[in-house]
Amino acid sequence: MPVFRAGYGQAPAWCEMDFFFIYELVEKTTKSFIISGKKERLFICEGKCRIINGDRQKQVKAGEIIDVRNEIGSKVELKAAESSILIRVGGQWGDELGNSGFFKIENSMTPKNIGDPVEYKHKTEFDNHYHDCDEYWIIYRGKAIAVSEKIVYTISAGDCLVTGHGHHHDMPEVLEILFGIYFETTLMGQKRRGHLWNHKNGAARPADRRI
């Protein structure tokens, strides 16, 4: 069950990310939430807003990633300076993490796969790869074909696809230009960051229980 939706209790039991929410704020509106995860992080996907977290305030804009104070039960307020989209994730990941960021993916006039070989056709420049950690793709706009653990999925806005440590995943075709975030949690095994390939980094060792 690597694809799940926003909310509590949706993620597979083995996941370090326990939940996520996508917040869409109209200009000059406020959204608040109560911290419920051992750790929580905010991805500012679009727009500008002020984050009020206890006695701390911070003006943020698209492209920033913020770790909120992890005091369970405390309140966080989001005040939109302009129309904004934020993704909130919460869970119990460790201190030594992989990478995190934002992506926009579309089909290419010159598609290619510099990763490990696949039997299906590529329409993007994405690569088939694995990680020394779990990775979460959370989609807030668009639609695409994704492959994880050799299973093909259609993912769209509101979906999270999680791929466990050592399992290959890929995004070979975009049906509508795709926007989302990626979040790589606790590094495991050799603790290498970034995309890993059998032909360059050695054969993947998939974690049997992380599916």
MDAnalysis code that builds the backbone (N, CA, C; Angstrom):
import MDAnalysis as mda
import numpy as np

u = mda.Universe.empty(633, n_residues=211, atom_resindex=np.repeat(np.arange(211), 3), trajectory=True)
u.add_TopologyAttr("name", ["N", "CA", "C"] * 211)
u.add_TopologyAttr("resid", np.arange(1, 212))
u.add_TopologyAttr("resname", ["MET", "PRO", "VAL", "PHE", "ARG", "ALA", "GLY", "TYR", "GLY", "GLN", "ALA", "PRO", "ALA", "TRP", "CYS", "GLU", "MET", "ASP", "PHE", "PHE", "PHE", "ILE", "TYR", "GLU", "LEU", "VAL", "GLU", "LYS", "THR", "THR", "LYS", "SER", "PHE", "ILE", "ILE", "SER", "GLY", "LYS", "LYS", "GLU", "ARG", "LEU", "PHE", "ILE", "CYS", "GLU", "GLY", "LYS", "CYS", "ARG", "ILE", "ILE", "ASN", "GLY", "ASP", "ARG", "GLN", "LYS", "GLN", "VAL", "LYS", "ALA", "GLY", "GLU", "ILE", "ILE", "ASP", "VAL", "ARG", "ASN", "GLU", "ILE", "GLY", "SER", "LYS", "VAL", "GLU", "LEU", "LYS", "ALA", "ALA", "GLU", "SER", "SER", "ILE", "LEU", "ILE", "ARG", "VAL", "GLY", "GLY", "GLN", "TRP", "GLY", "ASP", "GLU", "LEU", "GLY", "ASN", "SER", "GLY", "PHE", "PHE", "LYS", "ILE", "GLU", "ASN", "SER", "MET", "THR", "PRO", "LYS", "ASN", "ILE", "GLY", "ASP", "PRO", "VAL", "GLU", "TYR", "LYS", "HIS", "LYS", "THR", "GLU", "PHE", "ASP", "ASN", "HIS", "TYR", "HIS", "ASP", "CYS", "ASP", "GLU", "TYR", "TRP", "ILE", "ILE", "TYR", "ARG", "GLY", "LYS", "ALA", "ILE", "ALA", "VAL", "SER", "GLU", "LYS", "ILE", "VAL", "TYR", "THR", "ILE", "SER", "ALA", "GLY", "ASP", "CYS", "LEU", "VAL", "THR", "GLY", "HIS", "GLY", "HIS", "HIS", "HIS", "ASP", "MET", "PRO", "GLU", "VAL", "LEU", "GLU", "ILE", "LEU", "PHE", "GLY", "ILE", "TYR", "PHE", "GLU", "THR", "THR", "LEU", "MET", "GLY", "GLN", "LYS", "ARG", "ARG", "GLY", "HIS", "LEU", "TRP", "ASN", "HIS", "LYS", "ASN", "GLY", "ALA", "ALA", "ARG", "PRO", "ALA", "ASP", "ARG", "ARG", "ILE"])
u.atoms.positions = np.array([
    [0.835, -1.201, 0.000],
    [0.000, 0.000, 0.000],
    [0.870, 1.252, 0.000],
    [1.705, 1.465, -1.013],
    [2.588, 2.627, -0.960],
    [1.920, 3.958, -1.295],
    [0.679, 3.996, -1.773],
    [-0.010, 5.255, -2.044],
    [-1.095, 5.462, -0.993],
    [-1.053, 6.631, -0.345],
    [-2.085, 6.933, 0.647],
    [-2.431, 8.413, 0.589],
    [-3.508, 8.785, 1.270],
    [-4.025, 10.144, 1.218],
    [-3.724, 10.901, 2.512],
    [-4.070, 12.174, 2.515],
    [-3.819, 13.026, 3.671],
    [-4.637, 12.583, 4.876],
    [-4.141, 12.927, 6.056],
    [-4.872, 12.660, 7.287],
    [-4.136, 11.710, 8.200],
    [-4.707, 11.502, 9.358],
    [-4.130, 10.599, 10.345],
    [-4.532, 9.156, 10.048],
    [-3.648, 8.224, 10.350],
    [-3.971, 6.807, 10.220],
    [-4.000, 6.273, 8.811],
    [-3.461, 7.021, 7.844],
    [-3.484, 6.583, 6.448],
    [-2.182, 5.911, 6.008],
    [-1.081, 6.275, 6.615],
    [0.221, 5.752, 6.197],
    [0.405, 4.305, 6.642],
    [1.142, 3.504, 5.860],
    [1.483, 2.143, 6.310],
    [2.183, 2.188, 7.662],
    [2.027, 1.130, 8.445],
    [2.532, 1.103, 9.822],
    [4.045, 1.278, 9.907],
    [4.788, 0.867, 8.869],
    [6.251, 0.945, 8.926],
    [6.806, 2.332, 8.642],
    [5.956, 3.251, 8.204],
    [6.432, 4.574, 7.787],
    [6.914, 5.418, 8.962],
    [7.967, 6.181, 8.716],
    [8.422, 7.173, 9.693],
    [7.613, 8.458, 9.591],
    [7.042, 8.743, 8.442],
    [6.117, 9.864, 8.298],
    [4.725, 9.337, 8.592],
    [4.129, 9.792, 9.682],
    [2.839, 9.247, 10.122],
    [1.656, 9.889, 9.420],
    [1.794, 11.154, 9.014],
    [0.654, 11.850, 8.402],
    [1.149, 13.032, 7.587],
    [0.259, 13.541, 6.726],
    [0.520, 14.801, 6.028],
    [-0.799, 15.503, 5.765],
    [-0.724, 16.810, 5.587],
    [-1.867, 17.634, 5.212],
    [-1.409, 18.650, 4.169],
    [-2.285, 18.957, 3.230],
    [-2.029, 20.002, 2.235],
    [-2.938, 21.180, 2.566],
    [-2.330, 22.349, 2.820],
    [-3.094, 23.545, 3.167],
    [-3.047, 24.536, 2.008],
    [-4.216, 24.942, 1.544],
    [-4.331, 25.969, 0.511],
    [-4.967, 27.190, 1.144],
    [-4.223, 28.283, 1.214],
    [-4.683, 29.493, 1.879],
    [-4.917, 30.608, 0.873],
    [-6.052, 31.264, 0.997],
    [-6.349, 32.444, 0.194],
    [-5.657, 33.638, 0.841],
    [-5.295, 34.613, 0.046],
    [-4.622, 35.815, 0.550],
    [-5.349, 36.415, 1.753],
    [-4.586, 36.764, 2.786],
    [-5.058, 37.420, 4.010],
    [-5.966, 36.532, 4.855],
    [-5.848, 35.218, 4.703],
    [-6.587, 34.311, 5.574],
    [-5.607, 33.612, 6.511],
    [-6.145, 32.987, 7.557],
    [-5.326, 32.322, 8.568],
    [-5.758, 30.867, 8.720],
    [-4.788, 30.009, 8.870],
    [-5.035, 28.595, 9.146],
    [-4.221, 28.222, 10.378],
    [-4.833, 27.508, 11.313],
    [-4.101, 27.073, 12.497],
    [-4.215, 25.565, 12.664],
    [-3.230, 24.986, 13.349],
    [-3.276, 23.561, 13.657],
    [-2.534, 23.319, 14.965],
    [-2.810, 22.176, 15.553],
    [-2.172, 21.780, 16.800],
    [-1.116, 20.718, 16.498],
    [0.098, 20.914, 16.974],
    [1.171, 19.950, 16.733],
    [0.818, 18.610, 17.371],
    [0.873, 17.552, 16.578],
    [0.507, 16.223, 17.065],
    [1.570, 15.178, 16.755],
    [2.600, 15.544, 15.980],
    [3.669, 14.610, 15.654],
    [4.885, 14.829, 16.530],
    [5.650, 13.782, 16.736],
    [6.893, 13.921, 17.481],
    [7.795, 14.942, 16.799],
    [7.791, 14.921, 15.467],
    [8.475, 15.933, 14.673],
    [7.523, 16.396, 13.580],
    [7.615, 17.687, 13.227],
    [6.773, 18.212, 12.154],
    [7.585, 19.163, 11.287],
    [7.231, 19.187, 10.011],
    [7.947, 20.007, 9.038],
    [6.942, 20.611, 8.075],
    [7.188, 21.853, 7.661],
    [6.340, 22.547, 6.700],
    [7.121, 22.824, 5.417],
    [6.525, 22.472, 4.279],
    [7.072, 22.785, 2.968],
    [6.226, 23.914, 2.383],
    [6.828, 25.047, 2.068],
    [6.084, 26.164, 1.484],
    [6.198, 26.019, -0.036],
    [5.131, 25.555, -0.643],
    [5.138, 25.220, -2.073],
    [4.882, 26.434, -2.959],
    [3.968, 27.284, -2.535],
    [3.625, 28.474, -3.316],
    [3.255, 29.600, -2.362],
    [3.509, 30.842, -2.791],
    [3.056, 32.000, -2.045],
    [3.986, 32.452, -0.933],
    [3.431, 33.301, -0.049],
    [4.146, 33.835, 1.106],
    [3.214, 33.826, 2.306],
    [3.759, 33.532, 3.460],
    [2.941, 33.577, 4.670],
    [3.817, 33.749, 5.897],
    [3.204, 34.067, 7.012],
    [3.898, 34.173, 8.291],
    [3.542, 32.957, 9.129],
    [4.556, 32.323, 9.696],
    [4.347, 31.180, 10.581],
    [4.556, 31.646, 12.015],
    [3.537, 31.460, 12.842],
    [3.620, 31.814, 14.253],
    [3.626, 30.513, 15.038],
    [4.763, 30.226, 15.682],
    [4.969, 28.954, 16.379],
    [5.410, 29.283, 17.810],
    [4.432, 29.367, 18.724],
    [4.724, 29.786, 20.088],
    [5.170, 31.242, 20.101],
    [6.346, 31.517, 20.678],
    [6.857, 32.893, 20.719],
    [7.742, 33.209, 19.523],
    [7.772, 32.313, 18.543],
    [8.577, 32.529, 17.350],
    [7.694, 32.859, 16.154],
    [8.142, 33.817, 15.343],
    [7.448, 34.163, 14.113],
    [8.458, 34.204, 12.981],
    [8.014, 33.770, 11.804],
    [8.912, 33.778, 10.650],
    [8.121, 34.016, 9.378],
    [8.579, 34.965, 8.569],
    [7.986, 35.200, 7.259],
    [8.649, 34.247, 6.276],
    [7.851, 33.449, 5.553],
    [8.412, 32.457, 4.639],
    [7.818, 32.623, 3.246],
    [8.493, 32.055, 2.277],
    [8.022, 32.135, 0.892],
    [8.242, 30.807, 0.202],
    [7.705, 30.678, -1.005],
    [7.795, 29.441, -1.776],
    [9.240, 28.977, -1.886],
    [9.441, 27.668, -1.676],
    [10.763, 27.085, -1.782],
    [11.449, 26.869, -0.448],
    [10.842, 27.340, 0.641],
    [11.444, 27.155, 1.956],
    [10.862, 25.929, 2.657],
    [11.678, 25.331, 3.538],
    [11.269, 24.185, 4.348],
    [11.564, 24.527, 5.802],
    [10.558, 24.400, 6.663],
    [10.678, 24.833, 8.050],
    [10.342, 23.668, 8.993],
    [11.217, 23.423, 9.959],
    [10.900, 22.488, 11.034],
    [10.238, 23.268, 12.156],
    [9.024, 22.856, 12.530],
    [8.319, 23.569, 13.595],
    [8.709, 22.996, 14.946],
    [8.566, 23.807, 15.979],
    [8.906, 23.376, 17.329],
    [8.047, 22.170, 17.694],
    [8.695, 21.097, 18.140],
    [7.973, 19.837, 18.351],
    [7.448, 19.698, 19.782],
    [6.581, 20.621, 20.154],
    [5.915, 20.552, 21.453],
    [4.474, 20.113, 21.202],
    [4.213, 18.831, 21.413],
    [2.883, 18.290, 21.112],
    [1.831, 19.044, 21.913],
    [0.778, 19.456, 21.230],
    [-0.309, 20.192, 21.859],
    [-0.222, 21.692, 21.671],
    [0.927, 22.199, 21.201],
    [1.048, 23.642, 20.980],
    [0.430, 24.026, 19.634],
    [0.125, 25.297, 19.506],
    [-0.602, 25.796, 18.335],
    [0.346, 26.476, 17.356],
    [0.091, 26.247, 16.080],
    [0.820, 26.926, 15.012],
    [-0.196, 27.661, 14.148],
    [0.099, 28.925, 13.822],
    [-0.771, 29.706, 12.947],
    [-0.050, 30.043, 11.647],
    [-0.771, 29.962, 10.552],
    [-0.266, 30.325, 9.233],
    [-1.088, 31.511, 8.741],
    [-0.451, 32.651, 8.519],
    [-1.145, 33.853, 8.049],
    [-0.654, 34.163, 6.641],
    [-1.535, 34.013, 5.656],
    [-1.143, 34.148, 4.254],
    [-1.023, 35.603, 3.836],
    [0.157, 36.006, 3.355],
    [0.349, 37.335, 2.788],
    [-0.169, 37.369, 1.356],
    [-0.176, 36.202, 0.722],
    [-0.746, 36.018, -0.608],
    [-1.200, 34.570, -0.706],
    [-1.943, 34.246, -1.741],
    [-2.431, 32.872, -1.880],
    [-1.257, 31.900, -1.807],
    [-1.392, 30.884, -0.953],
    [-0.269, 30.009, -0.644],
    [-0.700, 28.552, -0.574],
    [0.257, 27.672, -0.831],
    [0.062, 26.230, -0.634],
    [1.207, 25.741, 0.240],
    [0.861, 25.076, 1.345],
    [1.850, 24.497, 2.240],
    [1.530, 23.029, 2.469],
    [2.561, 22.239, 2.647],
    [2.374, 20.828, 2.994],
    [3.005, 20.595, 4.359],
    [2.205, 20.054, 5.243],
    [2.648, 19.745, 6.609],
    [2.858, 18.240, 6.736],
    [4.008, 17.834, 7.228],
    [4.272, 16.415, 7.460],
    [4.653, 16.219, 8.926],
    [4.268, 15.090, 9.468],
    [4.585, 14.795, 10.855],
    [4.937, 13.339, 11.034],
    [5.822, 13.052, 11.993],
    [6.197, 11.664, 12.215],
    [7.301, 11.528, 13.230],
    [8.098, 10.479, 13.053],
    [9.107, 10.131, 14.046],
    [10.413, 9.725, 13.378],
    [10.851, 10.528, 12.416],
    [12.095, 10.258, 11.722],
    [13.292, 10.640, 12.606],
    [14.463, 10.154, 12.210],
    [15.677, 10.400, 12.981],
    [16.300, 11.750, 12.668],
    [17.525, 11.938, 13.138],
    [18.218, 13.217, 12.956],
    [19.029, 13.272, 11.669],
    [19.475, 12.121, 11.176],
    [20.307, 12.078, 9.969],
    [19.424, 11.700, 8.783],
    [19.010, 12.717, 8.040],
    [18.027, 12.529, 6.976],
    [18.658, 12.578, 5.593],
    [17.899, 12.074, 4.622],
    [18.247, 12.248, 3.222],
    [17.900, 13.669, 2.799],
    [17.563, 13.854, 1.544],
    [17.261, 15.179, 1.017],
    [15.759, 15.463, 1.028],
    [15.419, 16.731, 0.928],
    [14.025, 17.172, 0.827],
    [13.956, 18.319, -0.165],
    [12.817, 18.476, -0.822],
    [12.691, 19.582, -1.754],
    [11.387, 19.547, -2.524],
    [11.374, 20.277, -3.611],
    [10.178, 20.470, -4.424],
    [10.459, 20.000, -5.850],
    [9.410, 19.599, -6.560],
    [9.626, 19.207, -7.954],
    [8.471, 19.633, -8.844],
    [8.843, 19.857, -10.086],
    [7.893, 20.063, -11.184],
    [8.354, 19.128, -12.279],
    [7.480, 18.227, -12.720],
    [7.863, 17.231, -13.713],
    [6.885, 17.278, -14.883],
    [7.412, 17.241, -16.078],
    [6.582, 17.160, -17.286],
    [7.275, 16.276, -18.306],
    [6.548, 15.877, -19.310],
    [7.133, 15.062, -20.369],
    [8.170, 15.867, -21.145],
    [9.105, 15.161, -21.744],
    [10.205, 15.813, -22.450],
    [10.173, 15.482, -23.937],
    [10.661, 16.436, -24.734],
    [10.798, 16.177, -26.172],
    [11.930, 15.183, -26.421],
    [12.847, 15.084, -25.458],
    [13.973, 14.146, -25.572],
    [14.035, 13.294, -24.305],
    [13.050, 12.418, -24.109],
    [13.010, 11.616, -22.877],
    [14.213, 10.691, -22.744],
    [14.606, 10.434, -21.502],
    [15.730, 9.537, -21.255],
    [15.653, 9.012, -19.832],
    [16.349, 7.939, -19.585],
    [16.461, 7.354, -18.253],
    [17.928, 7.034, -18.019],
    [18.598, 7.855, -17.198],
    [20.014, 7.611, -16.933],
    [20.193, 6.650, -15.760],
    [19.071, 6.200, -15.190],
    [19.128, 5.270, -14.070],
    [19.216, 3.828, -14.532],
    [18.707, 2.925, -13.696],
    [18.753, 1.510, -14.037],
    [17.750, 1.182, -15.140],
    [18.076, 0.220, -16.009],
    [17.225, -0.103, -17.164],
    [15.819, -0.532, -16.758],
    [14.856, -0.205, -17.618],
    [13.454, -0.579, -17.388],
    [12.880, -1.150, -18.673],
    [11.754, -1.852, -18.559],
    [11.108, -2.443, -19.727],
    [10.024, -1.543, -20.307],
    [9.602, -0.544, -19.549],
    [8.550, 0.363, -20.018],
    [9.176, 1.594, -20.685],
    [8.343, 2.327, -21.428],
    [8.818, 3.508, -22.140],
    [8.867, 4.722, -21.205],
    [9.827, 5.581, -21.478],
    [9.973, 6.825, -20.730],
    [9.526, 7.998, -21.589],
    [8.727, 8.896, -20.992],
    [8.364, 10.146, -21.662],
    [8.929, 11.349, -20.911],
    [9.608, 11.094, -19.796],
    [10.222, 12.150, -18.994],
    [11.737, 11.963, -18.975],
    [12.425, 12.848, -18.251],
    [13.860, 12.714, -18.053],
    [14.167, 12.220, -16.640],
    [13.153, 11.647, -15.996],
    [13.322, 11.096, -14.657],
    [14.114, 9.792, -14.748],
    [14.758, 9.394, -13.641],
    [15.578, 8.187, -13.663],
    [15.067, 7.140, -12.676],
    [15.185, 5.886, -13.046],
    [14.808, 4.773, -12.179],
    [15.928, 4.571, -11.155],
    [15.604, 4.712, -9.865],
    [16.651, 4.738, -8.842],
    [16.148, 4.185, -7.521],
    [17.060, 4.069, -6.548],
    [16.700, 3.679, -5.184],
    [17.434, 4.588, -4.200],
    [17.133, 4.443, -2.906],
    [17.760, 5.276, -1.870],
    [18.184, 4.434, -0.671],
    [19.075, 5.016, 0.126],
    [19.420, 4.437, 1.427],
    [18.516, 5.021, 2.511],
    [17.255, 5.203, 2.184],
    [16.252, 5.734, 3.106],
    [14.888, 5.533, 2.454],
    [13.843, 5.799, 3.196],
    [12.502, 5.828, 2.615],
    [12.313, 7.189, 1.949],
    [11.501, 7.229, 0.893],
    [11.202, 8.508, 0.247],
    [9.698, 8.657, 0.044],
    [9.217, 9.876, 0.296],
    [7.800, 10.216, 0.145],
    [7.655, 11.276, -0.937],
    [6.784, 11.017, -1.912],
    [6.395, 12.018, -2.894],
    [4.976, 12.441, -2.561],
    [4.765, 13.706, -2.272],
    [3.423, 14.229, -2.001],
    [3.060, 15.182, -3.134],
    [1.940, 14.910, -3.791],
    [1.518, 15.650, -4.981],
    [0.450, 16.673, -4.604],
    [0.640, 17.928, -5.021],
    [-0.395, 18.930, -4.756],
    [-1.044, 19.470, -6.036],
    [-0.491, 19.125, -7.200],
    [-1.135, 19.509, -8.466],
    [-0.625, 18.592, -9.567],
    [-1.542, 18.203, -10.486],
    [-1.137, 17.411, -11.639],
    [-1.448, 15.932, -11.509],
    [-0.929, 15.172, -12.483],
    [-1.229, 13.736, -12.559],
    [-0.114, 13.045, -13.336],
    [0.296, 11.853, -12.884],
    [1.403, 11.164, -13.552],
    [1.326, 9.661, -13.328],
    [2.117, 8.946, -14.109],
    [2.323, 7.519, -13.929],
    [3.613, 7.332, -13.142],
    [3.536, 6.629, -12.028],
    [4.719, 6.343, -11.216],
    [4.882, 4.836, -11.091],
    [6.123, 4.410, -10.909],
    [6.417, 2.999, -10.699],
    [7.201, 2.884, -9.402],
    [6.717, 2.047, -8.501],
    [7.400, 1.809, -7.233],
    [7.338, 0.320, -6.934],
    [8.484, -0.286, -6.653],
    [8.555, -1.725, -6.376],
    [7.996, -2.549, -7.535],
    [8.176, -2.044, -8.770],
    [7.724, -2.671, -10.013],
    [6.207, -2.650, -10.180],
    [5.506, -1.887, -9.351],
    [4.053, -1.722, -9.464],
    [3.765, -0.359, -10.062],
    [2.846, -0.288, -11.029],
    [2.515, 0.957, -11.718],
    [1.321, 1.619, -11.038],
    [1.451, 2.905, -10.761],
    [0.392, 3.678, -10.115],
    [0.097, 4.932, -10.921],
    [-1.149, 5.378, -10.887],
    [-1.502, 6.710, -11.355],
    [-1.658, 7.576, -10.116],
    [-0.842, 8.613, -10.001],
    [-0.889, 9.475, -8.819],
    [-1.319, 10.877, -9.232],
    [-2.040, 11.545, -8.329],
    [-2.557, 12.879, -8.627],
    [-2.640, 13.686, -7.342],
    [-3.146, 14.916, -7.446],
    [-3.185, 15.836, -6.314],
    [-3.827, 15.183, -5.091],
    [-3.144, 15.289, -3.965],
    [-3.629, 14.713, -2.723],
    [-3.052, 13.359, -2.392],
    [-2.289, 12.787, -3.325],
    [-1.677, 11.469, -3.093],
    [-0.274, 11.610, -2.505],
    [0.096, 10.621, -1.714],
    [1.481, 10.453, -1.284],
    [1.920, 9.055, -1.697],
    [3.011, 8.963, -2.427],
    [3.595, 7.670, -2.763],
    [4.859, 7.508, -1.929],
    [4.912, 6.441, -1.146],
    [6.097, 6.174, -0.332],
    [6.808, 4.938, -0.869],
    [8.121, 5.056, -1.001],
    [8.951, 3.931, -1.441],
    [9.954, 3.617, -0.337],
    [9.964, 2.382, 0.103],
    [10.833, 1.977, 1.192],
    [12.298, 1.890, 0.798],
    [13.127, 1.906, 1.792],
    [14.580, 1.828, 1.662],
    [15.003, 0.692, 0.715],
    [15.773, 1.045, -0.313],
    [16.333, 0.050, -1.219],
    [15.451, -0.367, -2.372],
    [14.208, 0.098, -2.418],
    [13.306, -0.255, -3.520],
    [13.415, 0.789, -4.634],
    [13.375, 0.337, -5.874],
    [13.424, 1.249, -7.010],
    [12.093, 1.986, -7.195],
    [12.203, 3.207, -7.726],
    [10.996, 3.957, -8.102],
    [11.339, 4.914, -9.238],
    [10.275, 5.363, -9.923],
    [10.467, 6.065, -11.191],
    [9.203, 6.862, -11.502],
    [9.338, 7.860, -12.392],
    [8.199, 8.650, -12.866],
    [8.316, 8.750, -14.387],
    [7.869, 7.716, -15.108],
    [8.141, 7.659, -16.545],
    [7.210, 8.483, -17.432],
    [6.039, 8.874, -16.913],
    [5.094, 9.608, -17.781],
    [4.252, 10.569, -16.960],
    [4.098, 11.783, -17.490],
    [3.252, 12.802, -16.861],
    [1.988, 12.988, -17.693],
    [0.844, 12.916, -17.040],
    [-0.444, 13.093, -17.716],
    [-0.913, 14.545, -17.638],
    [-0.592, 15.218, -16.546],
    [-0.803, 16.655, -16.355],
    [0.412, 17.151, -15.574],
    [0.975, 18.290, -15.948],
    [2.210, 18.753, -15.308],
    [2.116, 18.582, -13.793],
    [3.137, 17.945, -13.230],
    [3.086, 17.488, -11.846],
    [3.901, 18.403, -10.930],
    [3.277, 18.782, -9.804],
    [3.947, 19.583, -8.788],
    [3.847, 18.860, -7.450],
    [4.951, 18.811, -6.732],
    [4.911, 18.144, -5.441],
    [6.183, 18.355, -4.657],
    [6.302, 17.609, -3.569],
    [7.502, 17.644, -2.747],
    [8.059, 16.230, -2.611],
    [9.350, 16.154, -2.295],
    [9.927, 14.870, -1.926],
    [10.553, 15.017, -0.541],
    [10.427, 13.966, 0.255],
    [10.918, 13.974, 1.627],
    [11.571, 12.628, 1.892],
    [12.885, 12.644, 2.095],
    [13.642, 11.426, 2.368],
    [13.937, 11.379, 3.866],
    [13.469, 10.347, 4.546],
    [13.601, 10.284, 6.001],
    [14.930, 9.636, 6.409],
    [14.968, 8.971, 7.541],
    [16.220, 8.557, 8.172],
    [17.107, 7.711, 7.257],
    [18.361, 8.107, 7.118],
    [19.325, 7.337, 6.329],
    [19.609, 5.998, 7.004],
    [19.716, 4.956, 6.181],
    [19.946, 3.605, 6.675],
    [21.097, 2.965, 5.893],
    [21.475, 1.756, 6.287],
    [22.506, 1.030, 5.550],
    [23.785, 1.825, 5.407],
    [24.209, 2.064, 4.175],
    [25.433, 2.823, 3.917],
    [25.244, 4.326, 4.056],
    [24.020, 4.752, 4.232],
    [23.680, 6.163, 4.493],
    [24.171, 7.108, 3.396],
    [23.991, 6.686, 2.152],
    [24.347, 7.535, 1.023],
    [23.160, 8.406, 0.644],
    [23.413, 9.663, 0.392],
    [22.338, 10.563, -0.027],
    [22.205, 10.571, -1.551],
    [21.010, 10.938, -2.010],
    [20.787, 11.102, -3.435],
    [20.323, 9.842, -4.134],
    [20.174, 9.947, -5.462],
    [19.724, 8.834, -6.289],
    [20.838, 7.803, -6.426],
    [20.492, 6.544, -6.218],
    [21.455, 5.450, -6.319],
    [21.008, 4.494, -7.420],
    [21.994, 3.918, -8.130],
    [21.710, 3.027, -9.252],
    [22.532, 1.753, -9.105],
    [21.937, 0.637, -9.503],
    [22.659, -0.637, -9.465],
    [23.956, -0.578, -10.249],
    [23.902, 0.042, -11.434],
    [25.056, 0.026, -12.327],
    [26.187, 0.942, -11.875],
    [25.928, 1.817, -10.926],
    [26.956, 2.749, -10.464],
    [27.295, 2.557, -8.985],
    [26.277, 2.294, -8.164],
    [26.463, 2.279, -6.709],
    [26.388, 0.894, -6.088],
    [26.163, -0.130, -6.911],
    [26.011, -1.479, -6.397],
    [24.553, -1.866, -6.293],
    [24.299, -3.154, -6.276],
    [22.928, -3.668, -6.289],
    [22.134, -3.194, -5.080],
    [20.891, -2.781, -5.336],
    [19.991, -2.382, -4.258],
    [19.700, -3.553, -3.339],
    [19.494, -3.255, -2.090],
    [19.105, -4.270, -1.105],
    [17.785, -3.852, -0.481],
    [16.673, -4.153, -1.153],
    [15.364, -3.707, -0.673],
    [15.026, -4.243, 0.701],
    [14.423, -3.396, 1.515],
    [13.962, -3.803, 2.833],
    [12.643, -4.549, 2.687],
    [12.620, -5.825, 3.022],
    [11.437, -6.678, 2.798],
    [10.177, -6.173, 3.491],
    [10.328, -5.606, 4.662],
    [9.151, -5.200, 5.424],
    [8.674, -3.798, 5.135],
    [9.358, -3.086, 4.237],
    [8.975, -1.703, 3.943],
    [8.280, -1.659, 2.583],
    [7.122, -2.336, 2.517],
    [6.326, -2.365, 1.283],
    [4.863, -2.184, 1.630],
])
